[in-house]
Amino acid sequence: MMNYYKKSEKAFKEYIKNNPQCTKEEWDKFAQENYLFSAFTLAAHKNASSFEELKRKIMKSFI
């Protein structure tokens, strides 16, 4: 069974790595087109209160 959270988190890391100045709306559009979790869902899993905090938390775990 596919784990869509892990797939979305990995894709988010790569997307942010390639587009560090992206916005929540840009990610949500990309996520919808590629059947991934939205920024809101990822933030809920990471307990982040903003998109910028989400980016910091996910990239911190990426390093």
MOPAC internal coordinates of N, CA, C and O (Angstrom, degrees):
PM7 1SCF
backbone

  N    0.0000 0     0.00 0     0.00 0    0    0    0
  C    1.4489 1     0.00 0     0.00 0    1    0    0
  C    1.5398 1   108.59 1     0.00 0    2    1    0
  O    1.2310 1   120.97 1   -42.42 1    3    2    1
  N    1.3101 1   115.75 1   137.58 1    3    2    1
  C    1.4608 1   121.22 1  -177.95 1    5    3    2
  C    1.5338 1   110.61 1   -80.03 1    6    5    3
  O    1.2310 1   121.00 1   -42.75 1    7    6    5
  N    1.3171 1   115.69 1   137.25 1    7    6    5
  C    1.4560 1   121.19 1   176.79 1    9    7    6
  C    1.5355 1   107.24 1   -97.34 1   10    9    7
  O    1.2310 1   120.60 1   -77.97 1   11   10    9
  N    1.3281 1   116.47 1   102.03 1   11   10    9
  C    1.4652 1   121.19 1  -175.42 1   13   11   10
  C    1.5237 1   112.27 1   -69.63 1   14   13   11
  O    1.2310 1   120.04 1   152.87 1   15   14   13
  N    1.3343 1   117.52 1   -27.13 1   15   14   13
  C    1.4667 1   119.23 1   177.16 1   17   15   14
  C    1.5246 1   110.14 1   -65.45 1   18   17   15
  O    1.2310 1   120.45 1   130.14 1   19   18   17
  N    1.3246 1   116.74 1   -49.86 1   19   18   17
  C    1.4723 1   119.81 1  -179.50 1   21   19   18
  C    1.5278 1   111.24 1   -63.63 1   22   21   19
  O    1.2310 1   120.49 1   141.37 1   23   22   21
  N    1.3259 1   116.67 1   -38.63 1   23   22   21
  C    1.4607 1   120.83 1   177.67 1   25   23   22
  C    1.5272 1   109.77 1   -63.01 1   26   25   23
  O    1.2310 1   120.36 1   137.07 1   27   26   25
  N    1.3285 1   116.92 1   -42.93 1   27   26   25
  C    1.4663 1   121.72 1  -179.54 1   29   27   26
  C    1.5210 1   111.06 1   -67.67 1   30   29   27
  O    1.2310 1   120.49 1   138.25 1   31   30   29
  N    1.3301 1   116.68 1   -41.75 1   31   30   29
  C    1.4568 1   120.34 1  -179.87 1   33   31   30
  C    1.5308 1   110.89 1   -63.74 1   34   33   31
  O    1.2310 1   120.24 1   137.13 1   35   34   33
  N    1.3119 1   117.15 1   -42.87 1   35   34   33
  C    1.4678 1   121.20 1   178.55 1   37   35   34
  C    1.5267 1   110.78 1   -63.10 1   38   37   35
  O    1.2310 1   120.41 1   135.58 1   39   38   37
  N    1.3247 1   116.82 1   -44.42 1   39   38   37
  C    1.4621 1   121.30 1   178.97 1   41   39   38
  C    1.5305 1   110.36 1   -64.46 1   42   41   39
  O    1.2310 1   120.23 1   141.22 1   43   42   41
  N    1.3344 1   117.17 1   -38.78 1   43   42   41
  C    1.4644 1   121.39 1   178.70 1   45   43   42
  C    1.5296 1   110.47 1   -62.30 1   46   45   43
  O    1.2310 1   120.45 1   136.16 1   47   46   45
  N    1.3204 1   116.75 1   -43.84 1   47   46   45
  C    1.4733 1   121.13 1   178.58 1   49   47   46
  C    1.5232 1   110.87 1   -58.43 1   50   49   47
  O    1.2310 1   120.79 1   133.38 1   51   50   49
  N    1.3166 1   116.10 1   -46.62 1   51   50   49
  C    1.4650 1   120.12 1   179.97 1   53   51   50
  C    1.5240 1   111.34 1   -66.20 1   54   53   51
  O    1.2310 1   120.63 1   139.56 1   55   54   53
  N    1.3239 1   116.40 1   -40.44 1   55   54   53
  C    1.4662 1   120.97 1  -179.52 1   57   55   54
  C    1.5293 1   110.47 1   -63.62 1   58   57   55
  O    1.2310 1   120.41 1   135.58 1   59   58   57
  N    1.3206 1   116.81 1   -44.42 1   59   58   57
  C    1.4718 1   121.31 1   179.63 1   61   59   58
  C    1.5293 1   110.49 1   -68.90 1   62   61   59
  O    1.2310 1   120.50 1   143.04 1   63   62   61
  N    1.2999 1   116.66 1   -36.96 1   63   62   61
  C    1.4653 1   120.50 1   177.71 1   65   63   62
  C    1.5286 1   110.60 1   -60.35 1   66   65   63
  O    1.2310 1   120.51 1   139.64 1   67   66   65
  N    1.3265 1   116.63 1   -40.36 1   67   66   65
  C    1.4650 1   121.47 1  -179.18 1   69   67   66
  C    1.5230 1   113.12 1   -84.65 1   70   69   67
  O    1.2310 1   119.78 1   156.13 1   71   70   69
  N    1.3377 1   118.03 1   -23.87 1   71   70   69
  C    1.4680 1   123.42 1  -177.48 1   73   71   70
  C    1.5284 1   109.94 1  -135.67 1   74   73   71
  O    1.2310 1   119.48 1  -109.78 1   75   74   73
  N    1.3253 1   118.59 1    70.22 1   75   74   73
  C    1.4742 1   120.26 1  -174.26 1   77   75   74
  C    1.5297 1   114.43 1   -62.46 1   78   77   75
  O    1.2310 1   119.35 1   159.28 1   79   78   77
  N    1.3103 1   118.85 1   -20.72 1   79   78   77
  C    1.4681 1   121.64 1  -179.18 1   81   79   78
  C    1.5273 1   113.13 1   -99.85 1   82   81   79
  O    1.2310 1   120.27 1  -163.72 1   83   82   81
  N    1.3301 1   117.09 1    16.28 1   83   82   81
  C    1.4667 1   119.25 1  -177.52 1   85   83   82
  C    1.5263 1   111.09 1   -67.45 1   86   85   83
  O    1.2310 1   121.54 1   -19.12 1   87   86   85
  N    1.3039 1   114.66 1   160.88 1   87   86   85
  C    1.4583 1   120.85 1   179.77 1   89   87   86
  C    1.5259 1   109.66 1  -105.80 1   90   89   87
  O    1.2310 1   121.44 1   -11.47 1   91   90   89
  N    1.3155 1   114.85 1   168.53 1   91   90   89
  C    1.4525 1   121.53 1   177.46 1   93   91   90
  C    1.5292 1   110.44 1   -58.94 1   94   93   91
  O    1.2310 1   120.57 1   138.47 1   95   94   93
  N    1.3091 1   116.51 1   -41.53 1   95   94   93
  C    1.4581 1   120.98 1  -178.73 1   97   95   94
  C    1.5302 1   111.71 1   -64.46 1   98   97   95
  O    1.2310 1   120.47 1   141.15 1   99   98   97
  N    1.3396 1   116.70 1   -38.85 1   99   98   97
  C    1.4627 1   120.13 1   178.22 1  101   99   98
  C    1.5246 1   110.39 1   -64.06 1  102  101   99
  O    1.2310 1   120.77 1   135.50 1  103  102  101
  N    1.3496 1   116.14 1   -44.50 1  103  102  101
  C    1.4613 1   119.02 1   178.74 1  105  103  102
  C    1.5233 1   110.38 1   -63.49 1  106  105  103
  O    1.2310 1   119.98 1   134.64 1  107  106  105
  N    1.3276 1   117.64 1   -45.36 1  107  106  105
  C    1.4641 1   120.71 1  -178.13 1  109  107  106
  C    1.5258 1   111.61 1   -60.31 1  110  109  107
  O    1.2310 1   120.22 1   141.77 1  111  110  109
  N    1.3182 1   117.18 1   -38.23 1  111  110  109
  C    1.4641 1   120.87 1   177.72 1  113  111  110
  C    1.5301 1   109.71 1   -65.95 1  114  113  111
  O    1.2310 1   120.15 1   133.41 1  115  114  113
  N    1.3287 1   117.31 1   -46.59 1  115  114  113
  C    1.4626 1   121.97 1   177.85 1  117  115  114
  C    1.5288 1   110.22 1   -61.06 1  118  117  115
  O    1.2310 1   120.44 1   136.20 1  119  118  117
  N    1.3227 1   116.75 1   -43.80 1  119  118  117
  C    1.4637 1   121.38 1  -178.44 1  121  119  118
  C    1.5294 1   110.58 1   -63.47 1  122  121  119
  O    1.2310 1   120.31 1   136.88 1  123  122  121
  N    1.3023 1   117.01 1   -43.12 1  123  122  121
  C    1.4594 1   120.11 1  -179.61 1  125  123  122
  C    1.5261 1   110.76 1   -63.93 1  126  125  123
  O    1.2310 1   120.22 1   138.70 1  127  126  125
  N    1.3060 1   117.19 1   -41.30 1  127  126  125
  C    1.4639 1   121.20 1  -179.77 1  129  127  126
  C    1.5280 1   112.50 1   -67.62 1  130  129  127
  O    1.2310 1   120.59 1   154.84 1  131  130  129
  N    1.3425 1   116.47 1   -25.16 1  131  130  129
  C    1.4634 1   120.91 1  -176.21 1  133  131  130
  C    1.5273 1   113.75 1  -113.16 1  134  133  131
  O    1.2310 1   120.53 1  -164.77 1  135  134  133
  N    1.3313 1   116.59 1    15.23 1  135  134  133
  C    1.4748 1   122.45 1   176.48 1  137  135  134
  C    1.5307 1   112.00 1    57.18 1  138  137  135
  O    1.2310 1   121.17 1  -131.50 1  139  138  137
  N    1.3402 1   115.38 1    48.50 1  139  138  137
  C    1.4578 1   122.11 1   178.61 1  141  139  138
  C    1.5251 1   109.59 1  -115.88 1  142  141  139
  O    1.2310 1   120.71 1   -11.05 1  143  142  141
  N    1.3198 1   116.25 1   168.95 1  143  142  141
  C    1.4621 1   120.70 1   178.58 1  145  143  142
  C    1.5229 1   110.67 1   -72.46 1  146  145  143
  O    1.2310 1   121.11 1   -33.03 1  147  146  145
  N    1.3162 1   115.48 1   146.97 1  147  146  145
  C    1.4635 1   121.35 1   178.71 1  149  147  146
  C    1.5259 1   110.68 1   -73.46 1  150  149  147
  O    1.2310 1   121.00 1   -10.16 1  151  150  149
  N    1.3133 1   115.69 1   169.84 1  151  150  149
  C    1.4624 1   121.59 1   177.64 1  153  151  150
  C    1.5268 1   110.19 1   -61.69 1  154  153  151
  O    1.2310 1   120.20 1   142.50 1  155  154  153
  N    1.3183 1   117.22 1   -37.50 1  155  154  153
  C    1.4603 1   120.93 1   179.82 1  157  155  154
  C    1.5308 1   111.12 1   -61.92 1  158  157  155
  O    1.2310 1   120.25 1   135.70 1  159  158  157
  N    1.3088 1   117.13 1   -44.30 1  159  158  157
  C    1.4645 1   121.38 1  -179.65 1  161  159  158
  C    1.5221 1   110.70 1   -66.87 1  162  161  159
  O    1.2310 1   119.90 1   136.67 1  163  162  161
  N    1.3272 1   117.80 1   -43.33 1  163  162  161
  C    1.4601 1   120.45 1   177.67 1  165  163  162
  C    1.5245 1   111.01 1   -63.53 1  166  165  163
  O    1.2310 1   120.47 1   139.57 1  167  166  165
  N    1.3283 1   116.70 1   -40.43 1  167  166  165
  C    1.4676 1   120.67 1   179.11 1  169  167  166
  C    1.5249 1   110.83 1   -64.01 1  170  169  167
  O    1.2310 1   120.26 1   142.34 1  171  170  169
  N    1.3119 1   117.12 1   -37.66 1  171  170  169
  C    1.4660 1   120.35 1   178.65 1  173  171  170
  C    1.5299 1   110.58 1   -64.09 1  174  173  171
  O    1.2310 1   120.27 1   139.95 1  175  174  173
  N    1.3182 1   117.09 1   -40.05 1  175  174  173
  C    1.4598 1   120.72 1   178.70 1  177  175  174
  C    1.5269 1   112.05 1   -68.37 1  178  177  175
  O    1.2310 1   120.17 1   146.94 1  179  178  177
  N    1.3179 1   117.29 1   -33.06 1  179  178  177
  C    1.4721 1   121.94 1  -178.60 1  181  179  178
  C    1.5256 1   112.40 1   -94.43 1  182  181  179
  O    1.2310 1   120.18 1  -179.92 1  183  182  181
  N    1.3326 1   117.27 1     0.08 1  183  182  181
  C    1.4637 1   122.38 1  -178.71 1  185  183  182
  C    1.5337 1   111.10 1    57.27 1  186  185  183
  O    1.2310 1   120.72 1  -134.01 1  187  186  185
  N    1.3067 1   116.23 1    45.99 1  187  186  185
  C    1.4640 1   123.16 1   179.36 1  189  187  186
  C    1.5219 1   108.85 1  -104.48 1  190  189  187
  O    1.2310 1   120.96 1   -38.80 1  191  190  189
  N    1.3273 1   115.77 1   141.20 1  191  190  189
  C    1.4644 1   119.22 1  -177.44 1  193  191  190
  C    1.5270 1   113.52 1   -97.63 1  194  193  191
  O    1.2310 1   119.98 1   172.68 1  195  194  193
  N    1.3246 1   117.65 1    -7.32 1  195  194  193
  C    1.4575 1   120.87 1   178.29 1  197  195  194
  C    1.5283 1   109.39 1  -147.47 1  198  197  195
  O    1.2310 1   121.22 1   -14.69 1  199  198  197
  N    1.3184 1   115.28 1   165.31 1  199  198  197
  C    1.4579 1   120.11 1   179.37 1  201  199  198
  C    1.5266 1   111.05 1   -65.47 1  202  201  199
  O    1.2310 1   120.52 1   141.11 1  203  202  201
  N    1.3253 1   116.61 1   -38.89 1  203  202  201
  C    1.4661 1   120.21 1   178.93 1  205  203  202
  C    1.5323 1   110.89 1   -64.08 1  206  205  203
  O    1.2310 1   120.48 1   139.97 1  207  206  205
  N    1.3182 1   116.68 1   -40.03 1  207  206  205
  C    1.4626 1   120.22 1   177.62 1  209  207  206
  C    1.5287 1   110.13 1   -65.87 1  210  209  207
  O    1.2310 1   120.53 1   141.02 1  211  210  209
  N    1.3276 1   116.60 1   -38.98 1  211  210  209
  C    1.4677 1   120.80 1   176.77 1  213  211  210
  C    1.5227 1   110.36 1   -59.98 1  214  213  211
  O    1.2310 1   120.53 1   133.90 1  215  214  213
  N    1.3266 1   116.60 1   -46.10 1  215  214  213
  C    1.4654 1   119.83 1   179.30 1  217  215  214
  C    1.5284 1   110.46 1   -59.58 1  218  217  215
  O    1.2310 1   120.09 1   135.60 1  219  218  217
  N    1.3229 1   117.44 1   -44.40 1  219  218  217
  C    1.4680 1   120.74 1   179.77 1  221  219  218
  C    1.5220 1   111.45 1   -62.60 1  222  221  219
  O    1.2310 1   120.10 1   134.44 1  223  222  221
  N    1.3148 1   117.42 1   -45.56 1  223  222  221
  C    1.4644 1   121.10 1  -177.79 1  225  223  222
  C    1.5194 1   112.08 1   -65.77 1  226  225  223
  O    1.2310 1   120.13 1   137.27 1  227  226  225
  N    1.3175 1   117.35 1   -42.73 1  227  226  225
  C    1.4630 1   119.00 1  -178.54 1  229  227  226
  C    1.5252 1   110.55 1   -72.44 1  230  229  227
  O    1.2310 1   119.73 1   139.33 1  231  230  229
  N    1.3097 1   118.11 1   -40.67 1  231  230  229
  C    1.4634 1   119.54 1   179.39 1  233  231  230
  C    1.5253 1   111.20 1   -68.77 1  234  233  231
  O    1.2310 1   120.23 1   149.56 1  235  234  233
  N    1.3229 1   117.18 1   -30.44 1  235  234  233
  C    1.4698 1   121.07 1   176.56 1  237  235  234
  C    1.5279 1   109.65 1   -62.89 1  238  237  235
  O    1.2310 1   119.99 1   139.03 1  239  238  237
  N    1.3183 1   117.61 1   -40.97 1  239  238  237
  C    1.4515 1   121.03 1   178.98 1  241  239  238
  C    1.5289 1   111.86 1   -74.60 1  242  241  239
  O    1.2310 1   120.54 1   163.70 1  243  242  241
  N    1.3157 1   116.58 1   -16.30 1  243  242  241
  C    1.4597 1   122.66 1  -179.08 1  245  243  242
  C    1.5285 1   111.08 1   -79.03 1  246  245  243
  O    1.2310 1   120.20 1   149.08 1  247  246  245
  N    1.3251 1   117.23 1   -30.92 1  247  246  245
  C    1.4725 1   122.13 1  -176.04 1  249  247  246
  C    1.4878 1   112.39 1   -75.57 1  250  249  247
  O    1.2310 1   120.10 1   180.00 1  251  250  249

